[in-house]
Amino acid sequence: MKETIAYSIYGAPDVELSEAEIANLKYASQYVKLKEQPRAMVVLGFDDNNDYHWLSGENEVIVTRYGRLIRTTGLAKDSSNVHYDIRHVKNTDSDPLVCWVQQSNYQSCPKTWSTEVEVGNGSQAKRYALKTTIINTTEDTITLQNGEQVNAIKVVESATATSSNKTHQFKNIFWLDKTKQRVLKSEQGLVPGFPFVKMEELKPYPKDLKVRQ
């Protein structure tokens, strides 16, 4: 497996796999890009009760749950533009994405979410109140890196993170498979001091190919 994940999130230049190379991947994989950093590849190390742990070759970890970034390890480095790692996101079971990813009748899913995000350690530890609202959904057709065309639901979400009377507003975008329980790609942030993360499927996790409920 080490050969497969021999890419660091802070490596250079951008990782670029051909369709043939993607077809030969042994594990569920994604492209990931943190703002100005080069694009890298991460591999699904394990599934912890729907918390997906994506690993790089340098022990960097990005954890997602139904496509939502909820935790990171090893991204806060002196040479990076990441000020701290994401330690914990509360109320993940209430995240509207849980419903939007799984249900065929997604139009009836919740659109708002309130939670708390914990970042950093020691003197850098902070907590942010996070509120999100899905403000727009459209049907879309996207072409994945392996050449596959997929009918998708494009979900646009407005978000507000607040701490010590400071407010940070931004928008997240998720592209969801219209027929399967699969997050195809995303562009998302969480709190100030943590860059936007772009993720895009290379090889799907078989569990996510289940038909929507």
C-alpha contacts under 8 A as a table, 3 or more apart, distances in Angstrom:
res1	aa1	res2	aa2	distance
1	M	4	T	5.17
1	M	5	I	6.57
2	K	5	I	5.32
2	K	6	A	5.99
2	K	57	G	6.67
3	E	6	A	5.31
4	T	25	L	7.68
4	T	43	V	7.74
5	I	8	S	7.98
5	I	41	M	7.13
5	I	42	V	6.37
5	I	43	V	6.35
5	I	55	L	7.23
5	I	56	S	5.40
5	I	57	G	4.58
6	A	56	S	6.89
6	A	57	G	4.30
6	A	58	E	7.51
7	Y	11	G	6.50
7	Y	15	V	7.98
7	Y	40	A	6.20
7	Y	41	M	6.16
7	Y	42	V	7.48
7	Y	56	S	5.84
7	Y	57	G	4.96
7	Y	58	E	7.19
8	S	11	G	4.82
8	S	40	A	6.41
8	S	41	M	7.64
8	S	56	S	5.44
8	S	57	G	5.38
8	S	58	E	5.36
8	S	60	E	7.44
9	I	32	V	7.38
9	I	33	K	7.37
9	I	34	L	7.92
9	I	37	Q	7.60
9	I	38	P	7.37
9	I	39	R	7.06
9	I	40	A	5.10
9	I	41	M	7.25
9	I	42	V	7.93
9	I	56	S	6.53
9	I	58	E	7.91
9	I	60	E	7.21
10	Y	37	Q	6.19
10	Y	38	P	6.57
10	Y	40	A	7.48
10	Y	80	S	7.66
11	G	14	D	7.64
11	G	38	P	6.51
11	G	39	R	7.95
11	G	40	A	6.92
12	A	15	V	7.66
12	A	38	P	5.69
12	A	39	R	7.87
13	P	38	P	5.77
13	P	39	R	7.44
14	D	38	P	4.74
14	D	39	R	4.48
14	D	40	A	6.24
15	V	38	P	7.63
15	V	39	R	5.69
15	V	40	A	5.26
15	V	41	M	6.76
17	L	20	A	7.98
17	L	21	E	5.81
17	L	22	I	6.29
18	S	21	E	5.10
18	S	22	I	6.22
18	S	146	N	7.68
19	E	22	I	5.05
19	E	23	A	6.14
19	E	145	Q	6.87
19	E	146	N	4.79
19	E	147	G	6.92
20	A	23	A	5.08
20	A	24	N	6.42
20	A	146	N	7.95
21	E	24	N	5.17
21	E	25	L	6.53
22	I	25	L	5.30
22	I	145	Q	7.96
22	I	146	N	6.27
22	I	202	L	6.39
22	I	203	K	6.81
23	A	146	N	7.18
23	A	203	K	7.61
25	L	28	A	7.66
25	L	29	S	7.80
25	L	203	K	7.05
27	Y	43	V	6.44
27	Y	44	L	6.74
27	Y	203	K	7.01
27	Y	205	Y	7.73
28	A	43	V	5.89
28	A	44	L	5.46
28	A	202	L	7.35
28	A	203	K	4.81
28	A	204	P	5.14
28	A	205	Y	4.89
29	S	41	M	6.94
29	S	42	V	5.70
29	S	43	V	4.38
29	S	44	L	6.02
29	S	54	W	7.95
29	S	201	E	6.42
29	S	202	L	5.28
29	S	203	K	5.03
29	S	204	P	6.82
29	S	205	Y	7.91
30	Q	41	M	5.68
30	Q	42	V	5.43
30	Q	43	V	6.48
30	Q	199	M	6.37
30	Q	200	E	5.39
30	Q	201	E	4.54
30	Q	202	L	4.92
30	Q	203	K	6.88
31	Y	39	R	6.65
31	Y	40	A	5.68
31	Y	41	M	4.54
31	Y	42	V	6.37
31	Y	198	K	7.88
31	Y	199	M	5.49
31	Y	200	E	5.14
31	Y	201	E	6.46
31	Y	202	L	6.64
32	V	39	R	5.73
32	V	40	A	5.36
32	V	41	M	5.92
32	V	42	V	6.87
32	V	197	V	6.93
32	V	198	K	5.55
32	V	199	M	4.50
32	V	200	E	6.69
33	K	36	E	7.85
33	K	37	Q	6.28
33	K	38	P	6.27
33	K	39	R	4.50
33	K	40	A	6.28
33	K	197	V	5.75
33	K	198	K	5.09
33	K	199	M	6.61
34	L	37	Q	5.32
34	L	38	P	7.49
34	L	39	R	7.49
34	L	195	P	6.04
34	L	196	F	5.94
34	L	197	V	4.75
34	L	198	K	6.51
35	K	195	P	5.75
35	K	196	F	5.61
35	K	197	V	6.49
35	K	198	K	7.83
41	M	56	S	6.87
42	V	54	W	5.57
42	V	55	L	5.14
42	V	56	S	4.89
42	V	57	G	7.91
43	V	54	W	5.18
43	V	55	L	5.23
43	V	56	S	6.68
44	L	47	D	7.58
44	L	52	Y	6.65
44	L	53	H	5.77
44	L	54	W	4.46
44	L	55	L	6.24
45	G	52	Y	7.72
45	G	53	H	5.59
45	G	54	W	5.70
45	G	55	L	5.87
46	F	52	Y	6.21
46	F	53	H	5.54
46	F	54	W	7.62
47	D	50	N	5.74
47	D	51	D	5.68
47	D	52	Y	4.74
47	D	53	H	6.38
48	D	51	D	4.89
48	D	52	Y	6.35
48	D	53	H	7.61
50	N	65	R	5.92
50	N	66	Y	7.24
51	D	63	V	6.33
51	D	64	T	5.74
51	D	65	R	4.82
51	D	66	Y	7.84
52	Y	63	V	5.36
52	Y	64	T	5.20
52	Y	65	R	6.17
53	H	61	V	6.45
53	H	62	I	5.96
53	H	63	V	4.55
53	H	64	T	6.80
54	W	61	V	5.57
54	W	62	I	5.13
54	W	63	V	6.01
54	W	64	T	7.89
55	L	59	N	6.41
55	L	60	E	5.89
55	L	61	V	4.82
55	L	62	I	6.72
56	S	59	N	5.67
56	S	60	E	5.30
56	S	61	V	6.58
57	G	60	E	7.30
59	N	74	G	6.86
60	E	72	T	7.61
60	E	73	T	5.67
60	E	74	G	4.74
60	E	75	L	6.18
61	V	72	T	5.41
61	V	73	T	4.95
61	V	74	G	6.58
61	V	75	L	7.67
62	I	69	L	7.23
62	I	70	I	7.99
62	I	71	R	6.13
62	I	72	T	4.61
62	I	73	T	6.71
63	V	69	L	5.99
63	V	70	I	5.78
63	V	71	R	5.00
63	V	72	T	6.00
64	T	67	G	5.42
64	T	68	R	5.04
64	T	69	L	4.43
64	T	70	I	5.52
64	T	71	R	7.11
65	R	68	R	5.10
65	R	69	L	6.64
65	R	70	I	6.78
65	R	92	T	7.76
66	Y	97	L	6.32
66	Y	98	V	5.79
66	Y	101	V	6.68
66	Y	183	V	7.08
67	G	97	L	7.57
67	G	174	F	7.75
67	G	183	V	5.75
67	G	186	S	7.42
68	R	97	L	7.57
69	L	188	Q	7.77
69	L	190	L	7.84
70	I	86	I	6.91
70	I	87	R	7.78
70	I	88	H	6.26
70	I	89	V	5.43
71	R	85	D	7.33
71	R	86	I	4.75
71	R	87	R	5.37
71	R	88	H	5.77
71	R	89	V	7.22
72	T	75	L	6.74
72	T	85	D	5.41
72	T	86	I	5.12
72	T	87	R	6.64
73	T	76	A	7.76
73	T	85	D	6.02
73	T	86	I	7.48
73	T	87	R	8.00
74	G	77	K	7.23
74	G	85	D	7.12
75	L	80	S	7.71
75	L	82	V	6.47
75	L	84	Y	7.34
75	L	85	D	6.11
76	A	80	S	6.78
76	A	81	N	7.81
76	A	82	V	5.01
76	A	83	H	5.60
76	A	84	Y	4.81
76	A	85	D	5.60
77	K	80	S	5.24
77	K	81	N	7.79
77	K	82	V	6.76
77	K	83	H	7.54
78	D	81	N	7.93
80	S	83	H	7.89
81	N	194	F	7.83
81	N	195	P	7.32
82	V	85	D	7.46
82	V	193	G	6.41
82	V	194	F	5.41
82	V	195	P	6.47
83	H	193	G	5.47
83	H	194	F	6.38
84	Y	119	V	6.36
84	Y	120	G	4.87
84	Y	121	N	7.93
84	Y	124	Q	7.60
84	Y	193	G	7.21
84	Y	194	F	6.93
85	D	119	V	5.79
85	D	120	G	5.50
85	D	194	F	7.76
86	I	89	V	7.94
86	I	117	V	7.55
86	I	118	E	6.38
86	I	119	V	4.56
86	I	120	G	6.61
87	R	117	V	7.72
87	R	118	E	5.45
87	R	119	V	5.05
87	R	120	G	6.67
88	H	117	V	5.87
88	H	118	E	5.10
88	H	119	V	7.00
89	V	92	T	6.71
89	V	115	T	7.09
89	V	116	E	5.92
89	V	117	V	4.61
89	V	118	E	6.41
90	K	115	T	5.63
90	K	116	E	5.47
90	K	117	V	6.59
91	N	94	S	5.48
91	N	95	D	6.94
91	N	114	S	7.96
91	N	115	T	5.90
91	N	116	E	7.83
92	T	95	D	5.18
92	T	115	T	7.99
93	D	98	V	6.97
94	S	98	V	7.45
94	S	113	W	6.96
95	D	98	V	5.80
95	D	99	C	7.84
95	D	113	W	5.94
96	P	99	C	5.52
96	P	100	W	6.26
96	P	109	C	6.68
96	P	110	P	5.31
96	P	111	K	5.85
96	P	112	T	6.74
96	P	113	W	6.71
97	L	100	W	4.73
97	L	101	V	5.74
98	V	101	V	5.59
98	V	102	Q	6.45
99	C	102	Q	5.29
99	C	103	Q	5.65
99	C	106	Y	6.84
99	C	109	C	5.80
99	C	110	P	7.53
100	W	103	Q	5.90
100	W	106	Y	5.20
100	W	109	C	6.19
101	V	106	Y	7.89
101	V	176	L	6.51
101	V	177	D	7.83
101	V	180	K	7.94
101	V	181	Q	5.28
101	V	182	R	6.54
101	V	183	V	7.06
101	V	212	R	7.74
102	Q	106	Y	7.94
102	Q	180	K	7.53
102	Q	181	Q	5.09
102	Q	212	R	5.17
102	Q	213	Q	6.09
103	Q	106	Y	5.25
103	Q	109	C	7.98
103	Q	181	Q	7.99
103	Q	212	R	5.25
103	Q	213	Q	4.96
104	S	178	K	7.88
104	S	179	T	7.11
104	S	212	R	5.13
104	S	213	Q	5.61
105	N	108	S	6.11
105	N	109	C	7.56
106	Y	109	C	5.17
111	K	132	T	7.96
111	K	133	T	5.47
111	K	134	I	4.96
111	K	135	I	7.88
112	T	131	K	7.39
112	T	132	T	5.56
112	T	133	T	4.42
112	T	134	I	6.50
113	W	131	K	5.67
113	W	132	T	5.24
113	W	133	T	6.64
114	S	129	A	7.44
114	S	130	L	5.78
114	S	131	K	4.52
114	S	132	T	6.62
115	T	129	A	6.07
115	T	130	L	5.24
115	T	131	K	6.48
116	E	127	R	6.75
116	E	128	Y	5.61
116	E	129	A	4.63
116	E	130	L	5.63
117	V	127	R	5.62
117	V	128	Y	5.15
117	V	129	A	6.49
117	V	130	L	6.86
117	V	190	L	7.85
117	V	191	V	7.83
118	E	125	A	7.24
118	E	126	K	5.90
118	E	127	R	4.62
118	E	128	Y	6.58
119	V	124	Q	7.82
119	V	125	A	5.62
119	V	126	K	5.40
119	V	127	R	6.41
120	G	124	Q	5.12
120	G	125	A	4.26
120	G	126	K	6.39
121	N	124	Q	5.30
121	N	125	A	4.50
122	G	125	A	5.46
127	R	163	S	6.63
128	Y	161	A	5.87
128	Y	162	T	5.34
128	Y	163	S	4.97
128	Y	191	V	7.16
129	A	161	A	5.53
129	A	162	T	5.15
129	A	163	S	6.56
130	L	159	A	7.00
130	L	160	T	5.68
130	L	161	A	4.47
130	L	162	T	6.54
130	L	190	L	7.83
131	K	159	A	5.63
131	K	160	T	5.32
131	K	161	A	6.62
132	T	157	E	6.47
132	T	158	S	5.60
132	T	159	A	4.29
132	T	160	T	6.50
133	T	157	E	5.43
133	T	158	S	5.32
133	T	159	A	6.49
134	I	137	T	7.73
134	I	155	V	6.90
134	I	156	V	5.81
134	I	157	E	4.16
134	I	158	S	6.31
135	I	155	V	7.96
135	I	156	V	5.92
135	I	157	E	5.55
135	I	158	S	6.55
136	N	155	V	6.11
136	N	156	V	5.15
136	N	157	E	7.09
137	T	153	I	6.66
137	T	154	K	5.46
137	T	155	V	4.67
137	T	156	V	6.23
138	T	153	I	5.80
138	T	154	K	5.24
138	T	155	V	6.92
139	E	151	N	7.31
139	E	152	A	5.82
139	E	153	I	4.73
139	E	154	K	6.07
140	D	151	N	6.01
140	D	152	A	5.02
140	D	153	I	5.94
140	D	154	K	6.35
141	T	149	Q	6.66
141	T	150	V	5.60
141	T	151	N	4.58
141	T	152	A	5.57
142	I	149	Q	5.63
142	I	150	V	5.55
142	I	151	N	6.72
142	I	152	A	6.85
143	T	146	N	7.97
143	T	147	G	5.87
143	T	148	E	5.55
143	T	149	Q	4.40
143	T	150	V	6.44
144	L	147	G	5.37
144	L	148	E	5.32
144	L	149	Q	6.35
144	L	150	V	7.62
144	L	184	L	7.87
144	L	200	E	7.89
144	L	201	E	7.17
144	L	202	L	7.40
145	Q	148	E	7.33
145	Q	201	E	7.50
145	Q	202	L	6.11
146	N	202	L	6.68
150	V	177	D	6.79
151	N	177	D	6.27
151	N	178	K	5.74
151	N	179	T	7.88
152	A	175	W	6.03
152	A	176	L	5.29
152	A	177	D	4.63
152	A	178	K	4.79
153	I	175	W	5.59
153	I	176	L	5.04
153	I	177	D	6.38
153	I	178	K	5.68
154	K	173	I	7.00
154	K	174	F	5.87
154	K	175	W	4.58
154	K	176	L	6.48
155	V	173	I	5.63
155	V	174	F	5.12
155	V	175	W	6.25
155	V	176	L	7.65
156	V	171	K	6.94
156	V	172	N	5.87
156	V	173	I	4.64
156	V	174	F	6.65
157	E	171	K	5.48
157	E	172	N	5.05
157	E	173	I	6.23
158	S	169	Q	7.50
158	S	170	F	6.05
158	S	171	K	4.49
158	S	172	N	6.45
159	A	169	Q	5.72
159	A	170	F	5.40
159	A	171	K	5.81
159	A	172	N	7.39
160	T	167	T	6.72
160	T	168	H	5.63
160	T	169	Q	4.53
160	T	170	F	6.62
161	A	167	T	5.76
161	A	168	H	5.13
161	A	169	Q	6.50
161	A	190	L	7.33
161	A	191	V	5.89
161	A	192	P	7.73
162	T	165	N	6.43
162	T	166	K	5.54
162	T	167	T	4.50
162	T	168	H	6.37
163	S	166	K	5.30
163	S	167	T	6.73
168	H	191	V	7.25
168	H	192	P	6.54
170	F	189	G	7.50
171	K	188	Q	7.27
171	K	189	G	7.72
172	N	186	S	7.60
172	N	187	E	5.72
172	N	188	Q	4.53
172	N	189	G	6.58
173	I	186	S	5.58
173	I	187	E	5.20
173	I	188	Q	6.33
174	F	183	V	7.26
174	F	184	L	7.78
174	F	185	K	6.11
174	F	186	S	4.39
174	F	187	E	6.56
174	F	188	Q	7.90
175	W	183	V	6.19
175	W	184	L	5.53
175	W	185	K	5.36
175	W	186	S	6.11
176	L	181	Q	7.74
176	L	182	R	6.00
176	L	183	V	4.63
176	L	184	L	5.56
176	L	185	K	7.40
177	D	180	K	5.42
177	D	181	Q	6.60
177	D	182	R	5.34
177	D	183	V	6.22
177	D	184	L	6.36
179	T	211	V	5.86
179	T	212	R	5.76
180	K	208	D	6.87
180	K	209	L	5.46
180	K	210	K	5.48
180	K	211	V	4.36
180	K	212	R	5.03
181	Q	208	D	4.98
181	Q	209	L	5.98
181	Q	210	K	5.79
181	Q	211	V	6.24
181	Q	212	R	5.55
182	R	204	P	7.97
182	R	208	D	4.91
182	R	209	L	6.36
183	V	186	S	7.66
183	V	201	E	7.81
184	L	200	E	6.03
184	L	201	E	5.46
185	K	198	K	7.43
185	K	199	M	5.32
185	K	200	E	4.14
185	K	201	E	6.08
186	S	197	V	7.81
186	S	198	K	5.65
186	S	199	M	5.33
186	S	200	E	6.60
187	E	196	F	6.73
187	E	197	V	5.72
187	E	198	K	4.49
187	E	199	M	6.67
188	Q	196	F	5.42
188	Q	197	V	5.41
188	Q	198	K	6.60
189	G	194	F	7.17
189	G	195	P	6.51
189	G	196	F	4.60
189	G	197	V	6.31
190	L	194	F	7.05
190	L	196	F	7.87
191	V	194	F	5.90
192	P	195	P	7.68
201	E	204	P	6.39
204	P	208	D	7.02
204	P	209	L	7.53
205	Y	208	D	5.55
205	Y	209	L	7.20
206	P	209	L	5.37
206	P	210	K	7.73
207	K	210	K	6.21
